[in-house]
Amino acid sequence: MDDKKQVGVVKFFNPKKGMGFICLTTQHGTKDVFCHISALLKGCHGCLNEGDKVKFLIVKGKKGFEAQCVELLNEGDKVEFKDFEAQDVE
């Protein structure tokens, strides 16, 4: 499951509303992926900050792509950027 995770940067996150967006960069440009507070893993402590680097799964939601299993990456973590393919979505 971890090999299907994408890496992105938090565009914004509003903890009062419990939602925000993660920016995913692909070879075709960027995509904003919706992120609900329920998708955050324990290490995120219920909040993300603009510019945080995160690793997450992409799933099809009611209104488009959504982030799931979002985990905050540490400053020194090595990451591999993979191109997002719609067929890879669970």
Secondary structure, 3 states (H helix, E strand, C coil): CHHHCEEEEEEEEECCCCEEEEEEEECCEEEEEEEEHHHECHHHCCCCCCCCEEEEEEEECCCCEEEEEEEECCCCCCCCCCCCCHHHCC
